Amino acid sequence: MSLLPTAGALLAAADDAAPAVSDTRLIVAAVIGIAVIVALIVWVKLHPFLSLMLGAGVLAVAAGLSYVDAFSSFTEGLGDTVAGVGILIALGAIIGKMLIDSGGADQIVDTVLAKTPAKRLPWAMAFAAFIIGIPLFFEVGVVLLIPVVMLVARRSKLSMIAVGIPALAGLSALHGLVPPHPGPLIAIDALGANLGLTLGLGLLVSIPTVAIAGPLLAKPMARWVPLEPPTDIIGGADRDDDATKPSFAVAITVVLLPVVLMLARTLAETIGFQDSGAGQVLDFIGTPLVALLITSLVALVLLGTAQGRTRSQVSKLVDSSFAPIASILLIVGAGGGFKQTLVDSGVGDVIAKGLADAPISPLLAAWLVAVLIRVATGSATVATVTAAGIVAPLAEGLPATHVALMVLAIGAGSVFLSHVNDAGFWLVKEYFKMTVGQTFKTWSLMECVLSVTALIVVLLLSLVI
């Protein structure tokens, strides 16, 4: 059993050649840059893309770079990030669009609920959200599941909290911890983590996290905030209910295919037969880009033409899947640009050395940084990309398993305490028809429990792997 060393031990041998005054200036520059981002997002209500861009420019100038070169690192980082992560997000959007429009996601949810007794419905909702949350973005999953939650609550005479919180916990955990969601992908890229390994560990961490923050927590929450079952269903799907749906087997195949391909590649690397013929095939098809490309093409057939759509209709569906992710791509790219500015200015190394002086593990340090930025900005994606850039030096020298766990620690911190500066807070409040106080007692508390539970599981795993 290997114990995870403290951040201080990891960087104890780091070269401290820069003078103290220079380090002080870099720290001040980082504080100013992050403060500018927070102020622009929270008070000016500027879009996170522009806020991250301006924050990167301010940081660069404050760190001593010339005005001419202020955005050089930003543009380089943005380009590298979009090239490395943006394509994966686009492919994930195609898969998600095909699942929703074909009725495949509905089929998964309906099948799970049809085989579940009433007393197990909270667990069924958590399971359904866990499964469809793998390829779907959080906001898309919420819009898809809320009508189902309302219908289940009305038919079973249960509170919206009893069945809704487990579903939200499943979606939120997958959003923060499991690729191909944007946050984990950008953290994997920044820290140089193994994607398949992170995916496997992320799923492992998510299971107890969702169980505790979902069905188990929802039971007392339903007593704290008693909501009557809804009388009307809002936000239902636009598709025709009589339209042909793919079978459960087809839908679940599309959802799990990229997971299986990426995990197979990691398994081949782990047991050491990646140099064989079969190992080389698995290495190729398990590459994230190839795995998601294969899954996208399979989805176009199984959820598109095989369901009676023409090739022209399928092409239009693909085209329509890109518009909703434009903002996400820009924010993720800008986060990569801010990260690169941190790295090139030397701020990242200085902050990492400062964290190294604290007698805590690098996993806890990564979680704390993400929590601070999440609470300040209200954006899980901004928290992830910024924290990943700050703590990336701490990942150097760590074994592959602990680098993957650091990605998960950042993801766990990025979902902590959703409150009034988070769009998700208001989305849940309005859908559930709760007051602000009730939303804090349910949704916000659930996010805190989810974040802390995931961190605890990550720290426990770090003791045994």
Secondary structure, DSSP 8 states (H G I E B T S, - for coil): ------HHHHTTT----S-HHHHHHHHHHHHHHHHHHHHHHHTS---HHHHHHHHHHHHHHHTT--STTTTHHHHHHHHHHIIIIIHHHHHHHHHHHHHHHHTHHHHHHHHHHHT--GGGHHHHHHHHHHHHTTTS-HHHHHHHHHHHHHHHHHHHT--HHHHHHHHHHHHHHHHHHSTTSHHHHHHHHHHT--HHHHHHHHHHHHHHHHHIIIIIHHHHHHHHS-----SS--S--SS-TTS----HHHHHHHHHHHHHHHHHHHHHHHHT-TTSHHHHHHHHHTSHHHHHHHHHHHHHHHTTGGGT--HHHHHHHHHHHHGGGHHHHHHHHHHHHHHHHHHHHTHHHHHHHHHHTSSS-HHHHHHHHHHHHHHHH--HHHHHHHHHHHHGGGGTT--HHHHHHHHHHHHHHTTS---TT-HHHHHHHHHHT--HHHHIIIIIHHHHHHHHHHHHHHHHHHTT-
